[in-house]
């Protein structure tokens, strides 16, 4: 999903974070309706059809990763994959992938509706990367297929302090993150309505105002490199008897069509020098 995917001026939303002084918590809030309009255009442009509940879960994941990213250090890159299993069987299993980069101000994601692994419970896979530090990975399981509930379970099991997620009406979401010495009773009992009016009832200390947009950054050159790496440049293994491949970006599901002749031309080009190497 490049900027061209959503037009010349992709929408942005602001995520506001404030410290709730007497409760020792941070509250983060954002209204995401403009991004859902861009997401709808992106899905339509690439020929993807999601059922309303599937789209809602993707949107929930994107909102949650934006709020979470805004609460973390600016150099963290966050990727979540959620394997959502409805225990009632009312909804088919669904995988949702989302990623956030608060430094770049971007979020992106996609839903996988086919070949979804079915287990007894929903699962949540998290990967966090920071420069010069090892990649951190964690996996948790939880009951139910609600994205907000699953993110809360991830916080309980993998983060140092808990968080709560709220839908505040319309497309406004909020996240409450506990800090050391937090007011546990208030944190566990506060309602979404109270969170929506927290500025009226609590003393807040403004922290940050960050802006996010939907953007992946994928392009045809990236797809070429991905295909070369997948089969070490073996065109017969890639194409078989086909003259064109339909390839989806694994992060945003943008569709690229790659003719065999075009891939042959790419493979004939000299590979780029390794990062940090000096030209001779």
TIKOLRO-790143 format. One record per residue: residue in three letters; y, x, z of N, C-alpha, C in turn. Coordinates in steps of 0.02 Angstrom, whole numbers, plus 50000, padded with zeros to 5 digits. Layout:
ALAYXZYXZYXZ;...
END
This chain:
UNK499415004250000500005000050000500625004450000;UNK500915005449942501535009249938502115004449943;UNK502725007249943503315002849945503334998349884;UNK503065000849827503064996649767502644990449775;UNK502144990749819501694985049829502074979149857;UNK502564980349899502914974849931503634974449907;UNK503774977249849504444976749821504864982849839;UNK505484982849814505914988649823506144989549894;UNK506174984249932506414984650001505924981250047;UNK505404984750070504914981650115505244979550180;UNK504984974150208505274971550269505144976150328;UNK505584975950377505494979650439505564974850498;UNK505204976450552505284972550614505434977450670;UNK505784975050720505954979250777505494977650835;UNK505234982950866504854982250928505294985050984;UNK505454980751031505884982651087505454983951148;UNK505594989451183505244990951245505734991651302;UNK505564988551359505994988551418505564989651480;UNK505864992951528505524994151592505694988551640;UNK505184985251667505284979951716505314983451784;UNK505914984351810506034989051864505624987551927;UNK505674981551952505354980052017504594979052010;UNK504354978351948503634977251936503274983551913;UNK503654988651895503364994951871502894993851812;UNK503154990251763502804988951701503294989851643;UNK503014990851584503414990851523503224984751482;UNK503734981151458503614975451415503864977151345;UNK503434975851295503604977151225503554970651187;UNK504034969451143504054963051107504254964251034;UNK503974960050989504154960450919504014953850885;UNK504424952250834504334946150794504114948450725;UNK503504946650705503184949850648503164945650584;UNK503484939950583503464935550525503644939150459;UNK504174943350457504324946650393503754950950366;UNK503384954150411502824958350387502254954150361;UNK502154948150389501624943850364501774941450293;UNK502414940650277502594938850208502414944550161;UNK502564950750181502374956450139501614957050134;UNK501254955750189500534956050187500244950950139;UNK500514944850140500284939650094500384941650022;UNK500954944750007501074947049938500584952549919;UNK500454957149965499984962549952499284959849938;UNK499054955149978498384952249967498344948749900;UNK498874944949883498884941349820498894946249761;UNK499304951349766499364956249712498714959749696;UNK498304960749748497684964449739497074959949735;UNK497174953449731496634948849720496174947849779;UNK496434948649840496034947649900496174940749930;UNK495634937249946495714930649977495384930850045;UNK495774929650097495514929150164495574921950188;UNK495074919650225495124913150257495674913550310;UNK495974907750327496534907850375496374911550440;UNK495774910550468495604913850530495514921350520;UNK495254923350463495184930550449495864933850442;UNK496314930450408496994933250401497344933450469;UNK497244928450510497544928350576497304934350617;UNK496674935850614496404941450653496674948150627;UNK496754948750562497074954750535497784955350560;UNK498154949850558498844949950582498884951550656;UNK498424948750695498404950350767498294957850777;UNK497834960750738497714967950745498314972050728;UNK498674970250675499274973950655499814973350708;UNK499914967450735500414966650788500234970750849;UNK499604970650868499394974350928499474981850918;UNK499294984450859499344991650849500074993850846;UNK500514989450823501234991150823501494991550895;UNK501324986550936501544986751005501254992651042;UNK500614993951032500284999651064500605006251042;UNK500725007050977501025013150951501715014350982;UNK502095008950990502765009651018502755011751091;UNK502195010851124502145012751195501885019851205;UNK501715023251149501395029751153501865035251128;UNK501685041751140502105047151114502195046651039;UNK502775049051014502945048350944502485052150897;UNK502115057150921501695061150876500965058850876;UNK500825053050906500145050450905500015046350842;UNK499455047550809499215043450754498615039450780;UNK498635032950772498155028550804497775024650750;UNK497115024350756496705020450710496195016450750;UNK496165010050738495695005650771495255002150720;UNK494615001650735494164997450696493834992550744;UNK493884986150728493614980850771493064977150734;UNK492484977050763491914973350737491874966850777;UNK492124961450747492234955150783491644950350773;UNK491314948750828490734944350828490884938150869;UNK490894932450836491014926150871490364923950905;UNK490344923650972489714921951006489474914950992;UNK489924910450970489714903650955489424903050885;UNK489534908050843489304907750774489744903450730;UNK490304901050756490744896650717491094900450661;UNK491224906950672491564911050622491104916750601;UNK491094918550537490674924150516490944930650545;UNK490514935750551490734942150577491264945250532;UNK491704949250562492264952050525492424958950554;UNK492564963650509492824970150531493564970450514;UNK493964972650562494684973450552494854980750567;UNK495184983950518495424990850527496184990650528;UNK496494993950577497224994550579497405001650602;UNK497975003950581498215010550601498965010350610;UNK499215014450656499925014450670500195021550678;UNK500815022550655501155028950661501875027350680;UNK502035028150744502705026250767503235031150743;UNK503045037450731503535042350706503775040350636;UNK503305038350593503475036150526503705028950525;UNK503565025250578503745018150580503315013950534;UNK502665015450530502235011850484501615009250519;UNK501385003550496500725000950514500394998550450;UNK499734998450450499374995950391498674994150414;UNK498344990050374497654988150392497344983850339;UNK496714982150352496344977850306495774974550343;UNK495494969350312494914965950339494324966950292;UNK493734968050322493114968650284492694962350298;UNK492544958650245492174952450253491444952950231;UNK491264958250195490584959050169490224964750205;UNK489564963950211489134969150240489374971250310;UNK489554966250349489794967550417489194967750464;UNK489134973050502488584973750549488644968650605;UNK488094965450622488094960250673487714962750734;UNK488064963050791487754964950854487804959250903;UNK487624960650964487644955451015488344954151039;UNK488794959151035489474958551061489954961751011;UNK490594960151018491104963450978491174970651001;UNK491384974950954491474981950970492154984350946;UNK492414989250981493084991950967493034999550964;UNK493225002350907493215009650898493935012050892;UNK494115016950933494795019650932494775027050917;UNK495255029250876495335036450862496075038050869;UNK496225043250908496905045350921496955052750903;UNK497445054450862497545061450843498265063450857;UNK498345069650880498995072650892498975079850867;UNK499545082450844499545089350819499295094350871;UNK498865098950848498615104550889498185102350948;UNK497945096150947497505093750999496875090750968;UNK496315090951003495705087950976495785080350966;UNK495455077850916495465070550904495075067250961;UNK495375061950989495045058151041494735051751011;UNK494115050351030493775044451006493465040651064;UNK493455034151060493135030151111492875023751080;UNK492355020951111492045014851088491915010351148;UNK492095004051142491944999251196491644992951165;UNK491304989051207491034982551187491334977151232;UNK491404971151204491684965551243491434959051213;UNK491484953751253491294947051230491874943951190;UNK491684939851141492184935951105492464939651045;UNK492804935851002493074938550940493834938150937;UNK494154937050994494884936850995495154943950998;UNK495594945750951495844952550946496234954551008;UNK496664950251033497074952051091496634953351152;UNK496124949251161495664950251217495284956751210;UNK495104958551149494734964751138495184970851152;UNK495814970551133496274976051147496374976751223;UNK496414971251258496464971551331495844974851361;UNK495254973151334494644976251358494644983751345;UNK494914985851287494974992951272495404996451324;UNK495954993451342496394996451393496024997051460;UNK495664991851479495314992051543494794997651545;UNK494454998751489493895003451488494075010451466;UNK494625011251428494765017851398495445020751416;UNK495925016551433496585019051450496625019851526;UNK497115023551549497175024951621497425018851660;UNK497825014651628498105008651661498025002651615;UNK497994996651643497864990651602498464988351562;UNK498334983951514498854980651474498644973451463;UNK499154969251451499024962251433499404960751368;UNK499104956551326499404954551263499554947151263;UNK500104945151230500314938151230500554936151161;UNK500374929951141500694926651085501234922151114;UNK501864923351095502414919851127502684913951086;UNK502334912051035502574906650992502814909450926;UNK502704905650872502864908150806502454914450793;UNK502784919650769502444925950757502704931450803;UNK502924929450863503154934250913502584936150960;UNK502484942650969501964945251012502294949651066;UNK501964950051123502204954351177501614958051208;UNK501774963751237501274967851270501574970151337;UNK501194969451389501394971551456500944977351476;UNK501234983251488500844989251504501004991351576;UNK500484991951616500584993951686500735001351691;UNK501155003051740501305009951758501065011151830;UNK501045017351852500825018651921501225014551971;UNK500885012052023501185007952076501435001252050;UNK501114998651996501344992251968501174986552016;UNK501554981152009501444975052049500834971452019;UNK500264972752049499634970252019499604962652019;UNK499814959452071499784952152074500214949152019;UNK500824951452013501274948951960500984950351891;UNK500734956451881500464958451817499884953951796;UNK499444952351841498844948551824498964941051818;UNK499514938551846499634931251846500214929051802;UNK500644933551780501214931651741500994928151676;UNK501334922851658501154918851599501544921151538;UNK501314918951480501674920551419502374917751419;UNK502464911651446503134908751450503584913051494;UNK503324915651548503724919951592503894926551558;UNK503424929151519503564935351483504104934151430;UNK504084928351397504594926951346505294926551376;UNK505344924951441505994924451474506084929751528;UNK505744935451518505744940651569506444943351581;UNK506874943451530507554946051538507964941651583;UNK507774935251589508154930651632507944931151705;UNK507334933751717507054933451785506964940251817;UNK506964945551776506834952251803507384957051783;UNK507434962351820507904967651803507564972451754;UNK507854973051695507564977151642507974983451630;UNK507624988851615507944995051594507744996451522;UNK508214996051474508044997251403507745004151393;UNK507215004451353506885010851337506995012651264;UNK506655009351218506705011151148506735004851105;UNK507005005751045506985000750993506725004150930;UNK506105002650912505785005850855505675000750799;UNK505705003150738505614998650680504965000550644;UNK504604995350622503974996250588503974992350522;UNK503634995150473503524991650409502804992650388;UNK502574988450342501904989250314501924994550260;UNK501564999950270501535005150218500925009450230;UNK500545010750175499965015050178500115021950151;UNK500445022250093500585028650061500065030650010;UNK499565026449997499055028049948499355027849877;UNK499075031849833499265031749763498665034149721;UNK498755034249656498195035849612497965043049622;UNK498415047749636498205054649647497755055149708;UNK497925051349760497505051349820496815048649805;UNK496785043349764496135040449745495735045449703;UNK496075049049658495725054249619495405059449665;UNK495785061749715495525066849761494945064049802;UNK494995057749822494465054649860493825054249819;UNK493885052349756493295051849713492985058649700;UNK493405063749690493145070449680492755072849742;UNK493025071449800492695073649861492055069749875;UNK492015063549852491425059349867490805061849833;UNK490865064649773490275066849735490355073949709;UNK490825077649736490945084549714491085084949639;UNK491425079749614491615079749544491075078049494;UNK490515075349517489965073449472490125066749440;UNK490365066949377490585060749344490005055949332;UNK489415058549316488845054049304488665050349368;UNK488695053949425488555050549489489085045349504;UNK489705046749485490255042049498490205035849453;UNK490125037049388490215031549340489565028549314;UNK489025032449314488415029949283488555028149210;UNK488425021849190488565019849122489225015849116;UNK489635016149169490275012649167490825017149139;UNK491315014049108491885017749082492495017149128;UNK492455012949178493025012049224492755010149293;UNK493065012849345492905011149414493455006949444;UNK493245002149485493714998349527493645001049597;UNK494185004049623494165007449687494675004249734;UNK494465002949796494915000249847495115005749896;UNK495755006049912495975010549965495625008550030;UNK495315013250065494965011450127495425009350183;UNK496075010750178496535009050232496885002450221;UNK497065000850159497464994850147497174990150095;UNK496624992150062496284988050012496674987249947;UNK497174991449935497494991549869496964993249817;UNK497004989849759496494990749707496764995449653;UNK496355000449636496515005149583495955004949531;UNK496135005149468495645005549414495695012449382;UNK495125015849382495115022949361494645023749302;UNK494915024349240494495025649182494145032449187;UNK493565032849158493195039249159493595044849126;UNK493925043449070494315048549036494875051149080;UNK495165046749119495705048849165495435053449219;UNK494835051949245494545056149296494325062849267;UNK494085062849205493915069149172494525073649167;UNK495095070749149495715074549143495925077449211;UNK495835073449263496015075849330495565081649351;UNK494915081149338494455086349359494565092849319;UNK494855092249260494995098249220495595102149246;UNK496005099049287496585102449315496355107349368;UNK496705113049376496525117649430496655114549497;UNK496215115549545496325112549612496935115749645;UNK497275111949689497855114749723497645120349771;UNK498095125049786497915130449832497815127649903;UNK497415130949944497325128650013497985128550050;UNK498065124050098498685123750136498835130450170;UNK499455132750164499665138850196499535145150156;UNK499215144450098499075150350058499705152450020;UNK499765158850006500345161449971500195161749896;UNK500685159749854500565160349782500545167749761;UNK500115169249713500055176249691500585177849640;
END
